[in-house]
Amino acid sequence: MLLDKLIAKRVASFENELLQKYYAEVENMYDKMRGWRHDYRHHIQTMKVHMANGEYEEIGSYLDMLDNDLTNVETVIKTGNRMADAILNSKLSLAAEREIKVKAEAKIPVSLSVSELDLCIVIGNLLDNAIDACLELPAGERLIRIYMEMKGNYLYLALTNTAGGHKKKHFRTTKGDGHGFGIARVDAIVKKYGGYVTRASEDGAFSTEVLLPM
C-alpha cells in the first residue's frame, strides 16, 4: 500500500512538472507569434520607405528576412484538435530552433476520448525523446517524421527519427530517470486505454507506433 502511494505521488509530481514545461513551451511559441504580429505595421512602413526610394533589392532582402523569421513562429500543423495543435507546434518549433528537419502530417478529431493530459504526455514524451536523439547527430542528418490520423476506431500515431550510435537492444533511454520514466508513462497510458505501442530500432533510425482506441 505504501509503495503504491509512493508511486502515485511520483507519477503526479512527474506529470505536474511535465505540464508546466509544456505550458512554458506553448506560451513561448505564442509569444513569438504575438510579437511578430505586433511588429507587422513596422515592417510595412519599412518596405514603403524602400519602395518610395526605389530600393527594390533592399525590399527583396527584407522580405527574405521576414519569411525566415515567420517560418520560426508560424503554426506548422493544424490537426483539428486544439490540444494536439498546441503541443505538436510547440515541440516542432523547438525542433526547428535546434536545426532538426521535420516532416509532419496530422489529422485527428476535435474531440477525443483520450484525456488532454494523457494526449499531452504521449505526444510530448515521444517528441522530447526524438529531439534528444537527433541532437546526437550533425545538423544535416537530423530528421523527425510524425504522422497522426484515425484508422477505424483508433487514433494512430507514428513517429520516426534519425539517431546516432549502433542498433539498440532495448528502448529505455539512459539520459536520466526523467527520460526513462517518461517512456514508462507513455506505455502506462497506452495500456490504460487498451491500446498498442510498438518500437523498432535500426541503424540510424528509431520509430514508435501507437494505437489508442476511441
Backbone torsions as a table, in degrees:
resi	resn	phi	psi	omega
1	MET	NA	-45.4	179.7
2	LEU	-63.6	-39.8	178.9
3	LEU	-63.4	-41.3	178.1
4	ASP	-60.6	-41.2	-180.0
5	LYS	-66.3	-39.5	179.2
6	LEU	-65.2	-40.9	178.7
7	ILE	-65.3	-44.3	179.4
8	ALA	-62.2	-38.8	179.1
9	LYS	-66.0	-39.9	-179.9
10	ARG	-67.8	-40.3	178.5
11	VAL	-61.9	-46.4	-179.5
12	ALA	-62.3	-42.0	179.2
13	SER	-64.2	-43.3	179.9
14	PHE	-62.1	-45.2	-178.0
15	GLU	-67.2	-36.7	178.3
16	ASN	-65.6	-44.1	178.2
17	GLU	-63.9	-39.3	-179.7
18	LEU	-64.3	-44.4	180.0
19	LEU	-64.8	-39.0	177.3
20	GLN	-62.6	-39.4	177.8
21	LYS	-64.9	-47.3	-178.6
22	TYR	-66.5	-37.0	178.1
23	TYR	-61.5	-43.1	179.7
24	ALA	-64.0	-39.1	179.5
25	GLU	-65.5	-43.5	179.5
26	VAL	-65.0	-43.3	178.5
27	GLU	-61.0	-39.9	178.8
28	ASN	-61.8	-41.7	179.1
29	MET	-63.4	-45.0	-178.6
30	TYR	-72.0	-28.6	174.3
31	ASP	-63.2	-40.3	177.4
32	LYS	-63.1	-41.9	-179.4
33	MET	-65.9	-43.1	179.1
34	ARG	-64.8	-38.4	178.9
35	GLY	-64.1	-40.8	-179.8
36	TRP	-65.7	-42.4	179.3
37	ARG	-64.7	-37.6	179.6
38	HIS	-62.6	-36.0	-177.7
39	ASP	-86.2	-2.6	-174.4
40	TYR	-55.5	-46.2	-178.8
41	ARG	-61.9	-37.7	178.4
42	HIS	-64.4	-39.3	178.5
43	HIS	-62.9	-42.0	179.6
44	ILE	-61.7	-45.0	-179.7
45	GLN	-62.4	-40.9	178.9
46	THR	-61.6	-43.5	-179.4
47	MET	-69.3	-31.0	176.3
48	LYS	-64.9	-38.8	178.1
49	VAL	-64.2	-45.6	177.4
50	HIS	-60.3	-40.7	-179.4
51	MET	-64.1	-44.7	-179.0
52	ALA	-62.6	-30.1	-179.8
53	ASN	-92.7	3.7	-179.7
54	GLY	68.1	25.8	-177.4
55	GLU	-92.8	72.6	-172.5
56	TYR	-72.2	-33.2	176.9
57	GLU	-66.1	-38.5	177.6
58	GLU	-64.0	-37.1	177.5
59	ILE	-63.3	-44.0	179.3
60	GLY	-61.2	-43.2	178.9
61	SER	-65.1	-39.4	-179.4
62	TYR	-66.4	-40.3	178.7
63	LEU	-65.7	-38.5	176.9
64	ASP	-62.1	-41.4	179.0
65	MET	-63.2	-43.8	179.7
66	LEU	-66.1	-38.8	179.5
67	ASP	-62.2	-43.1	178.3
68	ASN	-65.9	-40.9	-180.0
69	ASP	-66.0	-41.5	-178.7
70	LEU	-67.6	-32.6	179.1
71	THR	-59.1	-30.9	-177.8
72	ASN	-81.9	-9.0	-176.4
73	VAL	-125.0	-14.2	-175.5
74	GLU	-73.0	155.8	176.3
75	THR	-68.3	123.2	-176.6
76	VAL	-83.6	-40.9	-173.8
77	ILE	-126.6	137.7	171.0
78	LYS	-124.3	99.4	-174.0
79	THR	-84.7	-22.3	-170.9
80	GLY	102.7	-9.4	178.9
81	ASN	-120.2	119.0	-171.9
82	ARG	-63.2	-40.6	-179.7
83	MET	-65.2	-44.5	178.7
84	ALA	-63.4	-40.0	178.3
85	ASP	-59.8	-44.9	-176.2
86	ALA	-62.3	-51.0	-175.9
87	ILE	-72.3	-38.9	179.4
88	LEU	-63.6	-49.2	-175.9
89	ASN	-69.5	-32.8	176.8
90	SER	-67.3	-40.4	178.9
91	LYS	-69.3	-40.3	-179.6
92	LEU	-69.6	-29.8	174.1
93	SER	-64.9	-41.5	176.6
94	LEU	-64.0	-40.0	179.0
95	ALA	-61.3	-42.8	179.9
96	ALA	-62.6	-40.2	178.7
97	GLU	-63.0	-25.6	-178.7
98	ARG	-99.1	17.1	176.9
99	GLU	59.4	41.1	176.4
100	ILE	-106.1	122.0	178.2
101	LYS	-73.6	134.6	-177.8
102	VAL	-124.5	130.8	172.3
103	LYS	-117.3	114.9	-172.4
104	ALA	-132.8	142.2	173.5
105	GLU	-146.4	122.5	-176.0
106	ALA	-148.7	127.2	174.8
107	LYS	-139.6	116.6	-179.5
108	ILE	-140.2	160.9	-178.3
109	PRO	-64.0	154.3	175.8
110	VAL	-63.1	-38.7	-177.7
111	SER	-113.1	130.6	179.4
112	LEU	-126.2	154.6	175.8
113	SER	-78.3	-22.6	175.2
114	VAL	-69.9	134.3	-179.1
115	SER	-66.7	154.3	180.0
116	GLU	-62.6	-36.0	178.1
117	LEU	-62.0	-47.7	-178.9
118	ASP	-66.1	-40.3	178.2
119	LEU	-62.4	-41.3	178.8
120	CYS	-61.2	-44.4	-178.2
121	ILE	-65.8	-43.7	-178.9
122	VAL	-63.4	-55.6	-177.1
123	ILE	-63.9	-45.3	-176.8
124	GLY	-62.5	-45.1	-179.5
125	ASN	-66.5	-42.0	179.6
126	LEU	-62.4	-42.8	-179.9
127	LEU	-72.1	-35.5	175.8
128	ASP	-58.5	-47.0	-179.6
129	ASN	-65.4	-38.5	179.4
130	ALA	-64.7	-43.0	179.1
131	ILE	-63.5	-44.2	179.4
132	ASP	-60.2	-42.2	-179.2
133	ALA	-65.5	-41.0	-179.8
134	CYS	-63.9	-33.8	-177.0
135	LEU	-67.7	-12.2	176.1
136	GLU	-78.3	-8.3	-176.5
137	LEU	-109.1	161.5	172.4
138	PRO	-61.6	153.4	-175.0
139	ALA	-52.7	-40.4	-176.6
140	GLY	-68.7	-12.5	-177.5
141	GLU	-107.3	3.9	-176.9
142	ARG	-86.1	124.0	-177.5
143	LEU	-150.6	135.5	173.3
144	ILE	-126.8	131.7	173.3
145	ARG	-116.8	128.6	177.5
146	ILE	-132.5	136.2	-176.7
147	TYR	-138.7	129.5	178.4
148	MET	-137.4	135.4	175.1
149	GLU	-165.1	170.4	174.5
150	MET	-86.9	130.4	172.7
151	LYS	-119.0	98.1	-174.2
152	GLY	64.3	-123.0	179.6
153	ASN	-97.3	18.0	-178.4
154	TYR	-119.2	143.3	167.9
155	LEU	-88.5	120.3	-176.3
156	TYR	-105.6	129.4	178.2
157	LEU	-129.6	124.9	177.0
158	ALA	-124.9	129.5	180.0
159	LEU	-134.1	128.1	177.9
160	THR	-128.3	138.0	177.4
161	ASN	-139.7	150.0	172.5
162	THR	-72.0	152.6	-177.1
163	ALA	-151.6	148.0	178.6
164	GLY	-85.3	171.2	175.7
165	GLY	87.7	-175.9	-177.7
166	HIS	-90.3	172.0	179.7
167	LYS	-58.0	129.6	-176.7
168	LYS	-86.9	144.8	177.9
169	LYS	-97.1	-5.8	178.4
170	HIS	-143.7	172.6	-173.6
171	PHE	-121.6	13.6	176.9
172	ARG	-91.1	125.1	179.7
173	THR	-69.5	154.3	178.6
174	THR	-105.4	12.9	-175.0
175	LYS	-91.9	45.1	174.4
176	GLY	99.8	161.9	-176.8
177	ASP	-62.4	-36.1	-177.4
178	GLY	-60.7	-42.6	-179.7
179	HIS	-65.7	-48.3	-179.7
180	GLY	-61.9	-39.1	179.5
181	PHE	-67.1	-34.0	177.8
182	GLY	-61.7	-43.4	178.1
183	ILE	-63.3	-41.8	178.9
184	ALA	-62.3	-36.6	179.4
185	ARG	-68.3	-38.0	175.7
186	VAL	-59.5	-47.9	-179.8
187	ASP	-61.3	-39.3	-179.0
188	ALA	-66.4	-39.1	179.9
189	ILE	-67.8	-42.8	177.9
190	VAL	-60.1	-43.0	178.8
191	LYS	-65.1	-39.1	-179.6
192	LYS	-55.9	-39.6	-177.9
193	TYR	-95.0	4.7	179.7
194	GLY	71.6	33.8	-178.3
195	GLY	-98.4	-162.9	-177.0
196	TYR	-137.2	145.3	174.1
197	VAL	-138.5	133.8	175.9
198	THR	-129.8	147.5	179.1
199	ARG	-132.1	145.7	178.4
200	ALA	-141.0	136.6	179.5
201	SER	-126.3	123.8	176.1
202	GLU	-127.4	169.3	-179.8
203	ASP	-57.6	116.6	175.1
204	GLY	87.9	-0.9	-178.1
205	ALA	-153.4	150.9	177.3
206	PHE	-136.5	136.5	-177.9
207	SER	-135.2	148.9	177.2
208	THR	-134.5	136.3	175.4
209	GLU	-124.0	133.7	-179.1
210	VAL	-127.5	135.4	172.7
211	LEU	-121.8	122.6	178.0
212	LEU	-119.0	117.7	-179.1
213	PRO	-68.0	140.2	178.6
214	MET	-97.0	NA	NA
